[in-house]
Every structure is written in structure tokens, then in C-alpha cells.
């Protein structure tokens, strides 16, 4: 699902500005990779599920990555633009 989210977000930007879409993709990929070393840095949005959220700055509003950490693994639940209706 998160891969689909990333593809959808980049495709949306690519319709108007392919260069911006490439930068957004690189920014989000970098944030995802960073979670392998700093997985606890996102804030808890649902303590019961252990769901965390990392805000990713990009443009005026940016993106959010929701994920959970289980031992040595990070499971990304979803990626979305912060102004997106979900």
C-alpha cells in the first residue's frame, strides 16, 4: 500500500512538473531510508497500535509517513500529502 501511495503522489506531481516529482520522490525515499536508523523519531499517533508519523518537509505543506516499528523492522502503513483528504 505504501508503495502505491508513493507512486500516486509522484505521478500527481509529474503531471504538472516532472522535475518537482523527481525531487519529491528522492525526498520521500530518503525519509523512508532514514527510518532504518532513526525509527523512533516520528511521533506516536496511536499508542495502542504503535503507529508513528514522520512529517517530511517538501514545498509549503509536505508529506506524512505513518509506520510502526516491530523489533528491528519498520512497516510503513501509508504515505500522504498533509493537505490530502483521506
Buried (B, 14 or more C-beta within 10 A) or exposed (E): EBEEBBEEBBEEBBEEEEEBBEBBBEBBEEBBEBBEEEBEEBEEEEEEEEBBBBBBEBEEEBBBBBBBBEEEEBEBBBBBBEEEEE
